[in-house]
Amino acid sequence: MLVELNQKKQTAYPITLLQGGKEMKYFAAFLTMKDEEKNKIHRPAHLEFLEEMRKQKKVLMNGRFLDGAGGLIIYVGDSLEQVEGWVQEDPYIALGARNYTLHEWEMVTDVKFVE
């Protein structure tokens, strides 16, 4: 997925993602630091998990907070329950390195996403 700046002078608008003709929802998972030692140990497994989720088009984007507080993952799915199941499979969560909060999220931007 490429990002293209919207050159028109218009206000931001909600972004709808279609996968296989089906409208998908966005979910923001905030992963806060729980155990720094476990975080270091399980980082490779966490990054492998995210890579696999991106390949399956279940993760739109992710990144760490530079202050060390944790990170943010934007998931794409059908329901909060579905995505919460995925979050609980993340090694950081499953192995006690991080806590999480999960919210359905409406992405609003003036950036145009194209494939």
TIMI-2910 file (N, C-alpha, C, CB; in pm, 1 decimal, decimal comma, always signed):
<rs>
+----------+----------+----------+----------+----------+----------+----------+----------+----------+----------+----------+----------+------+
!      n_x !      n_y !      n_z !     ca_x !     ca_y !     ca_z !      c_x !      c_y !      c_z !     cb_x !     cb_y !     cb_z ! resn !
+----------+----------+----------+----------+----------+----------+----------+----------+----------+----------+----------+----------+------+
!    +85,2 !   -117,1 !     +0,0 !     +0,0 !     +0,0 !     +0,0 !    +89,6 !   +123,3 !     +0,0 !    -96,9 !     -0,1 !   +122,4 !  Met !
!    +68,8 !   +211,2 !    -93,0 !   +143,9 !   +335,3 !   -102,1 !    +62,1 !   +449,1 !    -45,0 !   +183,6 !   +364,9 !   -247,2 !  Leu !
!   +128,2 !   +552,1 !     -2,2 !    +60,5 !   +671,4 !    +48,1 !    +87,8 !   +784,3 !    -48,4 !   +107,5 !   +708,1 !   +192,3 !  Val !
!    -17,4 !   +854,2 !    -87,2 !     -6,2 !   +965,6 !   -180,6 !    -73,0 !  +1086,5 !   -118,1 !    -70,1 !   +931,1 !   -318,7 !  Glu !
!     -3,9 !  +1198,1 !   -115,3 !    -64,3 !  +1318,8 !    -59,8 !   -180,2 !  +1364,0 !   -145,8 !    +39,2 !  +1430,6 !    -47,3 !  Leu !
!   -287,0 !  +1402,8 !    -80,5 !   -403,9 !  +1453,5 !   -149,6 !   -374,7 !  +1598,0 !   -189,6 !   -532,5 !  +1443,2 !    -60,2 !  Asn !
!   -366,7 !  +1624,3 !   -316,9 !   -328,3 !  +1756,9 !   -366,3 !   -444,9 !  +1855,8 !   -368,9 !   -270,0 !  +1744,5 !   -505,1 !  Gln !
!   -567,4 !  +1806,9 !   -354,9 !   -683,1 !  +1897,0 !   -356,3 !   -693,0 !  +1971,0 !   -223,6 !   -813,7 !  +1818,7 !   -384,1 !  Lys !
!   -743,0 !  +2091,5 !   -228,5 !   -762,0 !  +2172,5 !   -108,4 !   -896,1 !  +2135,5 !    -46,3 !   -755,4 !  +2325,4 !   -141,2 !  Lys !
!   -900,1 !  +2021,9 !    +21,8 !  -1023,7 !  +1980,5 !    +87,1 !   -992,1 !  +1940,3 !   +229,8 !  -1092,0 !  +1864,0 !    +10,4 !  Gln !
!  -1095,8 !  +1928,8 !   +310,4 !  -1075,0 !  +1891,7 !   +449,3 !  -1046,5 !  +1742,5 !   +458,5 !  -1197,3 !  +1929,4 !   +535,1 !  Thr !
!  -1001,1 !  +1700,8 !   +575,1 !   -974,3 !  +1559,5 !   +599,0 !  -1104,9 !  +1480,6 !   +591,8 !   -905,4 !  +1539,0 !   +736,3 !  Ala !
!  -1092,3 !  +1353,8 !   +560,2 !  -1210,4 !  +1268,8 !   +546,9 !  -1179,3 !  +1130,9 !   +603,1 !  -1255,7 !  +1258,9 !   +398,6 !  Tyr !
!  -1284,2 !  +1058,5 !   +648,6 !  -1263,6 !   +922,9 !   +700,0 !  -1216,8 !   +830,4 !   +587,2 !  -1394,1 !   +868,2 !   +764,2 !  Pro !
!  -1131,1 !   +736,8 !   +621,8 !  -1078,2 !   +640,2 !   +526,3 !  -1148,9 !   +506,6 !   +547,9 !   -923,4 !   +624,9 !   +541,2 !  Ile !
!  -1203,7 !   +450,8 !   +442,1 !  -1266,1 !   +319,3 !   +446,9 !  -1177,1 !   +222,5 !   +370,9 !  -1410,5 !   +322,1 !   +387,4 !  Thr !
!  -1150,9 !   +108,4 !   +432,2 !  -1067,9 !     +6,1 !   +370,6 !  -1156,4 !   -110,4 !   +327,4 !   -956,7 !    -41,8 !   +468,1 !  Leu !
!  -1141,2 !   -152,3 !   +202,6 !  -1214,7 !   -267,5 !   +152,5 !  -1116,8 !   -381,5 !   +130,5 !  -1290,7 !   -233,3 !    +21,4 !  Leu !
!  -1151,7 !   -499,9 !   +180,2 !  -1074,4 !   -620,9 !   +154,7 !  -1171,2 !   -724,5 !   +100,6 !  -1000,8 !   -672,4 !   +284,4 !  Gln !
!  -1147,5 !   -767,3 !    -23,0 !  -1237,2 !   -863,8 !    -85,0 !  -1379,8 !   -812,6 !    -97,1 !  -1236,2 !   -991,5 !     -6,6 !  Gly !
!  -1393,6 !   -681,2 !   -120,0 !  -1525,1 !   -620,5 !   -134,3 !  -1596,1 !   -594,8 !     -2,4 !  -1610,2 !   -706,8 !   -219,1 !  Gly !
!  -1530,9 !   -624,1 !   +109,5 !  -1590,9 !   -608,1 !   +241,6 !  -1527,2 !   -489,6 !   +313,6 !  -1574,9 !   -737,3 !   +325,1 !  Lys !
!  -1611,7 !   -404,8 !   +373,1 !  -1561,5 !   -290,1 !   +448,1 !  -1503,7 !   -337,6 !   +581,0 !  -1673,9 !   -185,7 !   +471,5 !  Glu !
!  -1379,7 !   -297,7 !   +607,1 !  -1311,3 !   -338,3 !   +729,2 !  -1305,4 !   -220,9 !   +827,2 !  -1169,0 !   -390,1 !   +697,3 !  Met !
!  -1282,7 !   -253,9 !   +953,3 !  -1271,3 !   -153,6 !  +1058,4 !  -1126,6 !   -145,9 !  +1105,2 !  -1365,8 !   -186,4 !  +1176,9 !  Lys !
!  -1090,7 !    -30,5 !  +1162,8 !   -958,3 !    -10,2 !  +1218,9 !   -966,0 !    -19,3 !  +1371,0 !   -899,9 !   +126,3 !  +1174,5 !  Tyr !
!   -858,2 !    -70,4 !  +1431,0 !   -850,0 !    -82,6 !  +1576,2 !   -710,6 !    -41,3 !  +1620,5 !   -882,6 !   -227,6 !  +1622,8 !  Phe !
!   -703,5 !    +44,0 !  +1722,2 !   -576,4 !    +90,4 !  +1776,2 !   -546,2 !    +15,3 !  +1905,0 !   -579,1 !   +243,4 !  +1801,0 !  Ala !
!   -432,0 !    -53,6 !  +1905,9 !   -387,1 !   -125,3 !  +2025,2 !   -267,6 !    -51,1 !  +2083,7 !   -350,1 !   -273,9 !  +1991,9 !  Ala !
!   -283,3 !     -3,3 !  +2205,0 !   -174,5 !    +61,3 !  +2277,3 !   -110,8 !    -44,8 !  +2366,4 !   -225,3 !   +185,0 !  +2361,3 !  Phe !
!    +15,4 !    -76,6 !  +2341,8 !    +87,5 !   -175,8 !  +2420,8 !   +181,8 !   -102,5 !  +2514,4 !   +165,2 !   -275,7 !  +2329,7 !  Leu !
!   +146,7 !    -97,7 !  +2643,1 !   +227,0 !    -26,0 !  +2741,4 !   +324,1 !   -120,9 !  +2810,1 !   +136,9 !    +42,6 !  +2845,1 !  Thr !
!   +438,3 !    -66,2 !  +2848,1 !   +544,7 !   -145,1 !  +2909,0 !   +499,2 !   -202,8 !  +3042,4 !   +670,8 !    -59,9 !  +2928,1 !  Met !
!   +522,1 !   -331,9 !  +3059,4 !   +490,5 !   -401,7 !  +3183,8 !   +618,1 !   -454,9 !  +3249,0 !   +391,4 !   -517,1 !  +3157,5 !  Lys !
!   +706,0 !   -515,5 !  +3167,2 !   +828,2 !   -576,7 !  +3217,8 !   +938,4 !   -557,0 !  +3113,6 !   +806,7 !   -728,9 !  +3249,6 !  Asp !
!  +1031,6 !   -466,8 !  +3142,8 !  +1135,6 !   -432,0 !  +3044,5 !  +1225,5 !   -550,1 !  +3009,8 !  +1220,8 !   -317,9 !  +3097,2 !  Glu !
!  +1257,2 !   -636,4 !  +3106,0 !  +1342,2 !   -752,0 !  +3078,1 !  +1271,3 !   -849,9 !  +2983,5 !  +1381,0 !   -823,1 !  +3209,5 !  Glu !
!  +1144,3 !   -879,5 !  +3012,0 !  +1067,1 !   -966,9 !  +2921,9 !  +1051,4 !   -901,9 !  +2784,9 !   +927,8 !   -998,3 !  +2981,9 !  Lys !
!  +1038,7 !   -771,0 !  +2782,9 !  +1026,5 !   -698,5 !  +2657,4 !  +1149,0 !   -723,3 !  +2569,3 !  +1008,7 !   -547,9 !  +2683,9 !  Asn !
!  +1267,9 !   -713,3 !  +2627,4 !  +1391,8 !   -736,8 !  +2551,9 !  +1399,6 !   -881,2 !  +2502,4 !  +1514,7 !   -704,4 !  +2639,1 !  Lys !
!  +1364,9 !   -974,4 !  +2588,8 !  +1373,2 !  -1116,7 !  +2554,6 !  +1278,0 !  -1151,7 !  +2440,2 !  +1341,7 !  -1203,1 !  +2677,6 !  Ile !
!  +1156,9 !  -1100,2 !  +2445,6 !  +1052,7 !  -1141,1 !  +2351,0 !  +1038,1 !  -1049,9 !  +2229,3 !   +922,1 !  -1148,0 !  +2421,9 !  His !
!  +1123,1 !   -947,4 !  +2217,2 !  +1114,6 !   -854,9 !  +2102,9 !  +1124,0 !   -926,2 !  +1967,5 !  +1225,0 !   -750,8 !  +2112,8 !  Arg !
!  +1219,5 !  -1017,0 !  +1945,8 !  +1225,0 !  -1084,2 !  +1814,9 !  +1095,3 !  -1158,6 !  +1780,5 !  +1341,6 !  -1182,1 !  +1812,4 !  Pro !
!  +1037,1 !  -1227,4 !  +1876,8 !   +911,6 !  -1299,8 !  +1851,2 !   +797,3 !  -1202,5 !  +1822,6 !   +875,4 !  -1389,6 !  +1971,7 !  Ala !
!   +795,0 !  -1090,1 !  +1893,5 !   +692,8 !   -986,7 !  +1870,0 !   +704,5 !   -931,9 !  +1727,6 !   +706,7 !   -871,3 !  +1973,2 !  His !
!   +827,5 !   -902,3 !  +1684,5 !   +847,0 !   -847,3 !  +1550,1 !   +811,7 !   -949,9 !  +1442,5 !   +992,1 !   -800,5 !  +1532,4 !  Leu !
!   +840,4 !  -1076,4 !  +1464,9 !   +799,7 !  -1182,2 !  +1371,0 !   +647,3 !  -1191,7 !  +1363,7 !   +859,6 !  -1318,9 !  +1413,2 !  Glu !
!   +582,2 !  -1181,3 !  +1479,1 !   +435,1 !  -1182,5 !  +1484,8 !   +378,3 !  -1068,3 !  +1400,6 !   +385,6 !  -1170,9 !  +1631,8 !  Phe !
!   +432,8 !   -947,4 !  +1418,3 !   +383,3 !   -832,2 !  +1342,0 !   +407,3 !   -849,5 !  +1192,2 !   +450,5 !   -703,5 !  +1390,9 !  Leu !
!   +522,2 !   -903,0 !  +1155,0 !   +551,3 !   -925,6 !  +1013,8 !   +448,9 !  -1021,0 !   +951,9 !   +693,5 !   -981,8 !   +996,8 !  Glu !
!   +417,1 !  -1127,7 !  +1022,6 !   +318,1 !  -1223,7 !   +973,3 !   +179,2 !  -1159,2 !   +964,5 !   +313,5 !  -1347,8 !  +1064,9 !  Glu !
!   +143,5 !  -1078,1 !  +1062,6 !    +13,2 !  -1010,4 !  +1061,5 !     +4,1 !   -910,5 !   +946,2 !    -11,0 !   -938,6 !  +1195,3 !  Met !
!   +116,3 !   -843,5 !   +913,8 !   +116,0 !   -752,1 !   +798,4 !    +98,3 !   -831,1 !   +668,3 !   +247,9 !   -669,0 !   +793,5 !  Arg !
!   +165,0 !   -944,6 !   +655,7 !   +151,0 !  -1028,0 !   +536,1 !     +6,2 !  -1071,0 !   +517,0 !   +241,9 !  -1151,4 !   +545,3 !  Lys !
!    -64,7 !  -1095,2 !   +627,7 !   -205,2 !  -1135,6 !   +622,8 !   -299,7 !  -1016,3 !   +612,1 !   -239,9 !  -1216,8 !   +745,7 !  Gln !
!   -243,2 !   -895,9 !   +604,7 !   -319,1 !   -770,2 !   +595,5 !   -408,9 !   -746,7 !   +717,6 !   -404,4 !   -770,3 !   +468,9 !  Lys !
!   -362,1 !   -792,9 !   +832,9 !   -432,3 !   -771,5 !   +959,4 !   -373,9 !   -653,7 !  +1036,9 !   -426,4 !   -897,8 !  +1044,9 !  Lys !
!   -251,6 !   -613,6 !  +1002,1 !   -188,0 !   -496,3 !  +1063,4 !   -160,9 !   -394,8 !   +954,4 !    -55,7 !   -534,7 !  +1138,1 !  Val !
!   -210,1 !   -272,8 !   +975,4 !   -189,4 !   -164,6 !   +880,1 !    -56,1 !    -95,0 !   +905,7 !   -304,5 !    -63,5 !   +887,7 !  Leu !
!    -28,1 !    -67,6 !  +1033,5 !    +96,0 !     +0,3 !  +1070,2 !   +123,5 !    -22,6 !  +1217,5 !    +88,5 !   +151,9 !  +1038,8 !  Met !
!   +247,9 !     -2,3 !  +1255,9 !   +286,6 !    -17,1 !  +1395,5 !   +414,7 !    +61,0 !  +1421,3 !   +304,9 !   -166,1 !  +1432,3 !  Asn !
!   +441,9 !    +85,0 !  +1548,6 !   +565,6 !   +151,3 !  +1585,7 !   +576,3 !   +166,8 !  +1735,6 !   +575,6 !   +286,4 !  +1518,7 !  Gly !
!   +700,4 !   +186,4 !  +1779,6 !   +725,9 !   +201,6 !  +1922,9 !   +722,8 !   +348,9 !  +1961,1 !   +861,8 !   +138,8 !  +1961,4 !  Arg !
!   +694,2 !   +374,0 !  +2087,9 !   +703,6 !   +508,9 !  +2141,4 !   +849,3 !   +533,1 !  +2178,6 !   +608,5 !   +528,9 !  +2265,0 !  Phe !
!   +905,9 !   +641,1 !  +2132,1 !  +1048,1 !   +667,6 !  +2151,4 !  +1086,1 !   +698,4 !  +2295,7 !  +1089,5 !   +781,4 !  +2064,7 !  Leu !
!   +986,6 !   +723,0 !  +2380,8 !  +1016,9 !   +745,6 !  +2522,3 !  +1022,7 !   +615,4 !  +2602,0 !   +913,2 !   +838,2 !  +2583,4 !  Asp !
!  +1006,2 !   +500,2 !  +2533,5 !  +1014,2 !   +370,5 !  +2599,5 !   +886,7 !   +325,2 !  +2667,6 !  +1121,8 !   +373,7 !  +2698,8 !  Gly !
!   +778,2 !   +400,1 !  +2649,3 !   +653,1 !   +367,9 !  +2716,9 !   +579,8 !   +248,3 !  +2656,4 !   +563,3 !   +487,2 !  +2714,6 !  Ala !
!   +615,9 !   +206,9 !  +2534,4 !   +548,2 !    +96,0 !  +2468,4 !   +536,8 !   +121,8 !  +2320,3 !   +410,2 !    +73,1 !  +2528,6 !  Gly !
!   +419,6 !    +90,1 !  +2263,4 !   +401,8 !   +109,7 !  +2120,4 !   +256,1 !   +109,6 !  +2080,9 !   +475,0 !     +3,6 !  +2043,8 !  Gly !
!   +232,0 !   +128,2 !  +1951,6 !    +98,1 !   +136,7 !  +1894,6 !    +91,7 !    +46,8 !  +1772,0 !    +61,5 !   +283,7 !  +1858,1 !  Leu !
!    -16,3 !    -30,0 !  +1761,5 !    -40,7 !   -113,8 !  +1644,1 !   -180,0 !    -80,7 !  +1592,3 !    -27,2 !   -267,3 !  +1678,2 !  Ile !
!   -191,7 !    -55,1 !  +1461,9 !   -322,8 !    -35,1 !  +1400,3 !   -357,6 !   -164,2 !  +1327,2 !   -323,5 !    +89,3 !  +1302,2 !  Ile !
!   -460,9 !   -231,2 !  +1377,8 !   -510,9 !   -355,3 !  +1319,4 !   -627,7 !   -325,1 !  +1226,7 !   -553,5 !   -454,8 !  +1429,5 !  Tyr !
!   -653,8 !   -417,0 !  +1133,6 !   -768,6 !   -410,9 !  +1043,9 !   -845,9 !   -540,4 !  +1063,5 !   -724,9 !   -390,9 !   +892,9 !  Val !
!   -975,0 !   -529,1 !  +1098,4 !  -1053,3 !   -650,0 !  +1122,3 !  -1202,1 !   -624,6 !  +1115,9 !  -1018,3 !   -708,7 !  +1255,7 !  Gly !
!  -1277,2 !   -729,7 !  +1147,7 !  -1423,1 !   -724,7 !  +1144,1 !  -1483,8 !   -671,3 !  +1273,2 !  -1478,0 !   -861,9 !  +1115,9 !  Asp !
!  -1423,0 !   -707,8 !  +1387,5 !  -1484,3 !   -673,8 !  +1515,7 !  -1377,4 !   -658,4 !  +1623,6 !  -1586,9 !   -781,3 !  +1556,8 !  Ser !
!  -1416,2 !   -591,9 !  +1730,6 !  -1328,4 !   -575,0 !  +1845,6 !  -1288,9 !   -711,6 !  +1902,0 !  -1397,0 !   -489,0 !  +1954,3 !  Leu !
!  -1383,2 !   -803,1 !  +1908,6 !  -1356,1 !   -935,9 !  +1963,4 !  -1253,1 !  -1010,9 !  +1878,9 !  -1485,9 !  -1017,0 !  +1972,4 !  Glu !
!  -1266,6 !  -1003,4 !  +1747,8 !  -1171,9 !  -1069,1 !  +1658,7 !  -1030,8 !  -1014,8 !  +1680,0 !  -1214,3 !  -1050,7 !  +1512,6 !  Gln !
!  -1018,4 !   -882,6 !  +1679,5 !   -887,8 !   -819,5 !  +1691,8 !   -830,1 !   -842,7 !  +1831,1 !   -897,5 !   -669,3 !  +1662,3 !  Val !
!   -912,4 !   -842,9 !  +1933,2 !   -861,6 !   -869,9 !  +2067,5 !   -798,8 !  -1009,4 !  +2075,0 !   -974,7 !   -856,8 !  +2171,2 !  Glu !
!   -855,8 !  -1104,8 !  +2004,5 !   -795,8 !  -1237,5 !  +1997,4 !   -656,5 !  -1232,9 !  +1937,0 !   -883,9 !  -1330,8 !  +1916,8 !  Gly !
!   -640,1 !  -1153,4 !  +1831,2 !   -507,7 !  -1138,5 !  +1769,1 !   -409,9 !  -1072,8 !  +1865,3 !   -517,5 !  -1056,0 !  +1639,7 !  Trp !
!   -454,9 !   -966,4 !  +1932,9 !   -367,3 !   -895,0 !  +2026,7 !   -318,0 !   -991,5 !  +2134,7 !   -441,8 !   -774,0 !  +2091,2 !  Val !
!   -404,5 !  -1077,1 !  +2183,6 !   -366,4 !  -1169,5 !  +2289,9 !   -269,5 !  -1277,2 !  +2241,4 !   -489,9 !  -1234,4 !  +2348,2 !  Gln !
!   -257,8 !  -1296,2 !  +2109,5 !   -159,8 !  -1389,7 !  +2053,1 !    -20,6 !  -1326,1 !  +2040,4 !   -207,1 !  -1438,7 !  +1915,9 !  Glu !
!    -12,2 !  -1195,0 !  +2046,4 !   +116,7 !  -1125,3 !  +2036,5 !   +205,3 !  -1173,1 !  +2151,5 !    +98,1 !   -968,4 !  +2040,6 !  Asp !
!   +326,7 !  -1218,8 !  +2121,6 !   +415,3 !  -1264,7 !  +2228,7 !   +436,0 !  -1162,9 !  +2341,1 !   +548,1 !  -1300,7 !  +2170,8 !  Pro !
!   +437,7 !  -1035,4 !  +2310,3 !   +450,8 !   -934,9 !  +2415,5 !   +337,1 !   -945,8 !  +2516,8 !   +453,7 !   -794,5 !  +2354,6 !  Tyr !
!   +217,1 !   -972,8 !  +2470,8 !   +101,1 !   -984,0 !  +2559,0 !    +97,0 !  -1122,2 !  +2622,4 !    -29,6 !   -956,3 !  +2481,6 !  Ile !
!   +106,3 !  -1225,1 !  +2539,2 !    +94,6 !  -1363,2 !  +2586,7 !   +201,5 !  -1399,1 !  +2690,5 !   +103,8 !  -1458,8 !  +2469,1 !  Ala !
!   +319,9 !  -1338,1 !  +2679,7 !   +430,9 !  -1373,2 !  +2768,4 !   +457,6 !  -1268,6 !  +2876,7 !   +555,6 !  -1393,6 !  +2687,1 !  Leu !
!   +366,2 !  -1170,9 !  +2890,8 !   +370,6 !  -1078,4 !  +3003,6 !   +466,9 !   -961,9 !  +2994,2 !   +402,6 !  -1152,2 !  +3121,7 !  Gly !
!   +511,1 !   -927,0 !  +2873,0 !   +601,8 !   -813,1 !  +2857,9 !   +527,7 !   -679,5 !  +2855,3 !   +683,2 !   -828,4 !  +2730,9 !  Ala !
!   +405,4 !   -681,4 !  +2804,3 !   +328,4 !   -557,7 !  +2789,1 !   +181,8 !   -578,1 !  +2830,4 !   +335,8 !   -507,8 !  +2643,4 !  Arg !
!   +119,9 !   -468,2 !  +2870,5 !    -25,4 !   -459,8 !  +2887,3 !    -81,2 !   -399,0 !  +2759,0 !    -65,6 !   -373,8 !  +3014,8 !  Asn !
!   -212,5 !   -402,4 !  +2742,2 !   -270,2 !   -339,7 !  +2623,9 !   -406,5 !   -280,3 !  +2653,2 !   -280,9 !   -440,1 !  +2510,9 !  Tyr !
!   -440,7 !   -181,5 !  +2572,6 !   -577,7 !   -132,4 !  +2561,8 !   -609,4 !   -130,6 !  +2413,0 !   -596,0 !    +11,3 !  +2628,4 !  Thr !
!   -733,3 !   -159,0 !  +2380,0 !   -775,0 !   -171,3 !  +2240,8 !   -900,9 !    -89,7 !  +2217,8 !   -798,3 !   -319,0 !  +2203,1 !  Leu !
!   -900,5 !    -12,0 !  +2109,3 !  -1014,2 !    +74,8 !  +2076,7 !  -1043,0 !    +67,8 !  +1927,6 !   -986,4 !   +221,2 !  +2119,4 !  His !
!  -1171,5 !    +65,6 !  +1890,7 !  -1204,9 !    +83,1 !  +1749,0 !  -1169,8 !   +226,7 !  +1714,4 !  -1357,8 !    +51,0 !  +1718,8 !  Glu !
!  -1116,1 !   +247,4 !  +1593,1 !  -1061,1 !   +376,7 !  +1555,5 !  -1111,0 !   +417,7 !  +1417,8 !   -908,0 !   +372,8 !  +1557,7 !  Trp !
!  -1154,7 !   +541,7 !  +1404,9 !  -1190,7 !   +596,9 !  +1274,7 !  -1072,8 !   +679,9 !  +1225,5 !  -1322,0 !   +683,1 !  +1282,6 !  Glu !
!  -1009,8 !   +631,9 !  +1119,0 !   -897,5 !   +706,1 !  +1063,0 !   -951,4 !   +820,7 !   +978,5 !   -805,5 !   +613,4 !   +978,7 !  Met !
!   -905,6 !   +941,8 !  +1008,8 !   -943,9 !  +1061,4 !   +933,1 !   -814,3 !  +1128,3 !   +890,3 !  -1035,4 !  +1160,0 !  +1018,6 !  Val !
!   -803,6 !  +1155,6 !   +760,1 !   -679,8 !  +1214,1 !   +707,0 !   -706,4 !  +1285,4 !   +576,4 !   -572,5 !  +1106,2 !   +687,0 !  Thr !
!   -609,1 !  +1365,9 !   +535,3 !   -614,3 !  +1424,8 !   +401,5 !   -508,7 !  +1359,6 !   +313,4 !   -593,4 !  +1578,7 !   +407,4 !  Asp !
!   -454,5 !  +1245,0 !   +358,2 !   -360,4 !  +1165,4 !   +280,7 !   -440,2 !  +1057,8 !   +207,3 !   -249,3 !  +1102,2 !   +372,3 !  Val !
!   -410,9 !  +1040,0 !    +80,4 !   -481,0 !   +940,8 !     +0,3 !   -398,1 !   +812,8 !     -4,5 !   -508,6 !   +994,3 !   -142,8 !  Lys !
!   -457,1 !   +701,2 !    +34,3 !   -390,5 !   +571,6 !    +29,1 !   -425,6 !   +504,2 !   -102,9 !   -431,3 !   +482,2 !   +150,4 !  Phe !
!   -324,9 !   +457,3 !   -175,1 !   -347,1 !   +388,0 !   -302,9 !   -265,4 !   +260,0 !   -304,5 !   -309,4 !   +478,9 !   -424,2 !  Val !
!   -313,0 !   +162,4 !   -379,5 !   -237,5 !    +37,1 !   -394,7 !   -171,3 !    +32,2 !   -527,4 !   -326,8 !    -84,0 !   -377,8 !  Glu !
+----------+----------+----------+----------+----------+----------+----------+----------+----------+----------+----------+----------+------+
</rs>
